[in-house]
Amino acid sequence: MVAADSSLTQAVEELQAAQLEFQTLDEVIGQLKSLQARLYYCVPFFLYLFGDPGMKYGVNPNIK
């Protein structure tokens, strides 16, 4: 009975640790998605300021 209680306690602790890791991972993914969205809106602004000499984004800095 004591061994079963010990195993159950260990399993519960491992489950709680796994839940915390998934929660942290979910938070990190949310932050990355937020950063991705902000960068998506910043790219045209930086292209406007600094141009796109390689024409990677189809913006030619020499055309006004």
Sequence and secondary structure as in RCSB ss.txt:
>XXXX:A:sequence
MVAADSSLTQAVEELQAAQLEFQTLDEVIGQLKSLQARLYYCVPFFLYLFGDPGMKYGVNPNIK
>XXXX:A:secstr
 HHHHHHHHHHHHHHHHHHHHHHHHHHHHHHHHHHHHHHHHHHHHHHHHH  TT TTS  TT  
